């Protein structure tokens, strides 16, 4: 399967993570990977499908 993803930049990773955790949870998305300075999300936090 081909990975499909989009990236968004922000100057405050911690504040942005708090915002996206809340907003994306409303549509069934969760953290897929959490690393220093960045975080990725996908449906149910799973490995398949679109990643933000």
GUKOLFI-821755 format. One record per atom (N, C-alpha, C): y, z, x; residue in one letter; atom name. Coordinates in steps of 0.2 Angstrom, whole numbers, plus 5000, padded with zeros to 4 digits. Layout:
% GUKOLFI-821755
+------+------+------+--------+-------+
:   c2 :   c3 :   c1 : residu : atome :
+------+------+------+--------+-------+
:    Y :    Z :    X :      a :    CA :
...
+------+------+------+--------+-------+
//
This chain:
% GUKOLFI-821755
+------+------+------+--------+-------+
:   c2 :   c3 :   c1 : residu : atome :
+------+------+------+--------+-------+
: 4994 : 5000 : 5004 :      x :     N :
: 5000 : 5000 : 5000 :      x :    CA :
: 5006 : 5000 : 5004 :      x :     C :
: 5011 : 4996 : 5003 :      x :     N :
: 5018 : 4996 : 5006 :      x :    CA :
: 5022 : 5002 : 5004 :      x :     C :
: 5025 : 5005 : 5009 :      x :     N :
: 5029 : 5011 : 5008 :      x :    CA :
: 5036 : 5008 : 5005 :      x :     C :
: 5038 : 5011 : 5000 :      x :     N :
: 5045 : 5009 : 4997 :      x :    CA :
: 5049 : 5015 : 4996 :      x :     C :
: 5055 : 5015 : 5000 :      x :     N :
: 5059 : 5021 : 5000 :      x :    CA :
: 5066 : 5019 : 5000 :      x :     C :
: 5070 : 5024 : 4999 :      x :     N :
: 5078 : 5023 : 5000 :      x :    CA :
: 5080 : 5030 : 5003 :      x :     C :
: 5085 : 5029 : 5007 :      x :     N :
: 5088 : 5035 : 5011 :      x :    CA :
: 5095 : 5036 : 5008 :      x :     C :
: 5097 : 5042 : 5008 :      x :     N :
: 5104 : 5044 : 5006 :      x :    CA :
: 5106 : 5049 : 5012 :      x :     C :
: 5113 : 5048 : 5014 :      x :     N :
: 5115 : 5053 : 5019 :      x :    CA :
: 5120 : 5058 : 5016 :      x :     C :
: 5120 : 5063 : 5019 :      x :     N :
: 5125 : 5069 : 5017 :      x :    CA :
: 5127 : 5073 : 5023 :      x :     C :
: 5133 : 5076 : 5023 :      x :     N :
: 5136 : 5080 : 5028 :      x :    CA :
: 5133 : 5087 : 5028 :      x :     C :
: 5130 : 5089 : 5022 :      x :     N :
: 5128 : 5096 : 5022 :      x :    CA :
: 5121 : 5096 : 5019 :      x :     C :
: 5116 : 5096 : 5023 :      x :     N :
: 5109 : 5095 : 5021 :      x :    CA :
: 5107 : 5100 : 5016 :      x :     C :
: 5109 : 5107 : 5018 :      x :     N :
: 5106 : 5112 : 5014 :      x :    CA :
: 5109 : 5112 : 5007 :      x :     C :
: 5115 : 5111 : 5006 :      x :     N :
: 5118 : 5110 : 4999 :      x :    CA :
: 5115 : 5104 : 4995 :      x :     C :
: 5114 : 5099 : 4999 :      x :     N :
: 5112 : 5093 : 4996 :      x :    CA :
: 5104 : 5094 : 4994 :      x :     C :
: 5100 : 5097 : 4998 :      x :     N :
: 5093 : 5099 : 4996 :      x :    CA :
: 5093 : 5103 : 4989 :      x :     C :
: 5098 : 5108 : 4989 :      x :     N :
: 5098 : 5112 : 4983 :      x :    CA :
: 5099 : 5108 : 4977 :      x :     C :
: 5104 : 5103 : 4977 :      x :     N :
: 5106 : 5099 : 4972 :      x :    CA :
: 5100 : 5094 : 4970 :      x :     C :
: 5097 : 5091 : 4975 :      x :     N :
: 5092 : 5086 : 4973 :      x :    CA :
: 5085 : 5090 : 4971 :      x :     C :
: 5084 : 5096 : 4973 :      x :     N :
: 5078 : 5100 : 4971 :      x :    CA :
: 5079 : 5101 : 4963 :      x :     C :
: 5085 : 5103 : 4961 :      x :     N :
: 5086 : 5104 : 4954 :      x :    CA :
: 5086 : 5098 : 4950 :      x :     C :
: 5090 : 5092 : 4952 :      x :     N :
: 5090 : 5086 : 4948 :      x :    CA :
: 5084 : 5082 : 4948 :      x :     C :
: 5080 : 5082 : 4953 :      x :     N :
: 5074 : 5078 : 4953 :      x :    CA :
: 5068 : 5081 : 4950 :      x :     C :
: 5069 : 5088 : 4950 :      x :     N :
: 5063 : 5092 : 4946 :      x :    CA :
: 5064 : 5090 : 4939 :      x :     C :
: 5069 : 5088 : 4936 :      x :     N :
: 5070 : 5086 : 4929 :      x :    CA :
: 5066 : 5080 : 4927 :      x :     C :
: 5065 : 5076 : 4932 :      x :     N :
: 5061 : 5070 : 4931 :      x :    CA :
: 5054 : 5070 : 4934 :      x :     C :
: 5052 : 5076 : 4936 :      x :     N :
: 5045 : 5077 : 4938 :      x :    CA :
: 5044 : 5075 : 4946 :      x :     C :
: 5050 : 5075 : 4949 :      x :     N :
: 5049 : 5074 : 4957 :      x :    CA :
: 5050 : 5080 : 4960 :      x :     C :
: 5046 : 5081 : 4966 :      x :     N :
: 5046 : 5087 : 4970 :      x :    CA :
: 5047 : 5085 : 4978 :      x :     C :
: 5048 : 5090 : 4982 :      x :     N :
: 5048 : 5089 : 4989 :      x :    CA :
: 5042 : 5086 : 4992 :      x :     C :
: 5042 : 5080 : 4995 :      x :     N :
: 5036 : 5077 : 4998 :      x :    CA :
: 5036 : 5080 : 5006 :      x :     C :
: 5041 : 5079 : 5009 :      x :     N :
: 5041 : 5082 : 5016 :      x :    CA :
: 5048 : 5086 : 5017 :      x :     C :
: 5048 : 5091 : 5021 :      x :     N :
: 5053 : 5095 : 5023 :      x :    CA :
: 5054 : 5096 : 5030 :      x :     C :
: 5059 : 5093 : 5033 :      x :     N :
: 5060 : 5094 : 5040 :      x :    CA :
: 5067 : 5096 : 5042 :      x :     C :
: 5068 : 5098 : 5048 :      x :     N :
: 5075 : 5100 : 5049 :      x :    CA :
: 5080 : 5094 : 5049 :      x :     C :
: 5085 : 5095 : 5044 :      x :     N :
: 5090 : 5090 : 5043 :      x :    CA :
: 5088 : 5085 : 5038 :      x :     C :
: 5082 : 5085 : 5036 :      x :     N :
: 5081 : 5080 : 5030 :      x :    CA :
: 5075 : 5082 : 5026 :      x :     C :
: 5075 : 5079 : 5020 :      x :     N :
: 5069 : 5081 : 5015 :      x :    CA :
: 5068 : 5074 : 5011 :      x :     C :
: 5062 : 5073 : 5010 :      x :     N :
: 5060 : 5067 : 5006 :      x :    CA :
: 5057 : 5070 : 4999 :      x :     C :
: 5057 : 5066 : 4994 :      x :     N :
: 5055 : 5067 : 4987 :      x :    CA :
: 5051 : 5062 : 4984 :      x :     C :
: 5046 : 5063 : 4980 :      x :     N :
: 5042 : 5058 : 4977 :      x :    CA :
: 5039 : 5061 : 4970 :      x :     C :
: 5037 : 5057 : 4966 :      x :     N :
: 5034 : 5060 : 4960 :      x :    CA :
: 5029 : 5065 : 4961 :      x :     C :
: 5029 : 5071 : 4959 :      x :     N :
: 5025 : 5077 : 4960 :      x :    CA :
: 5024 : 5078 : 4967 :      x :     C :
: 5028 : 5076 : 4971 :      x :     N :
: 5028 : 5077 : 4979 :      x :    CA :
: 5022 : 5074 : 4982 :      x :     C :
: 5019 : 5069 : 4978 :      x :     N :
: 5013 : 5065 : 4981 :      x :    CA :
: 5015 : 5060 : 4986 :      x :     C :
: 5010 : 5057 : 4989 :      x :     N :
: 5010 : 5052 : 4995 :      x :    CA :
: 5011 : 5045 : 4992 :      x :     C :
: 5010 : 5044 : 4986 :      x :     N :
: 5010 : 5037 : 4984 :      x :    CA :
: 5017 : 5035 : 4980 :      x :     C :
: 5018 : 5029 : 4980 :      x :     N :
: 5024 : 5027 : 4976 :      x :    CA :
: 5031 : 5027 : 4979 :      x :     C :
: 5036 : 5027 : 4976 :      x :     N :
: 5043 : 5027 : 4978 :      x :    CA :
: 5045 : 5034 : 4981 :      x :     C :
: 5048 : 5034 : 4987 :      x :     N :
: 5050 : 5040 : 4990 :      x :    CA :
: 5058 : 5039 : 4991 :      x :     C :
: 5061 : 5045 : 4990 :      x :     N :
: 5068 : 5046 : 4991 :      x :    CA :
: 5069 : 5051 : 4996 :      x :     C :
+------+------+------+--------+-------+
//
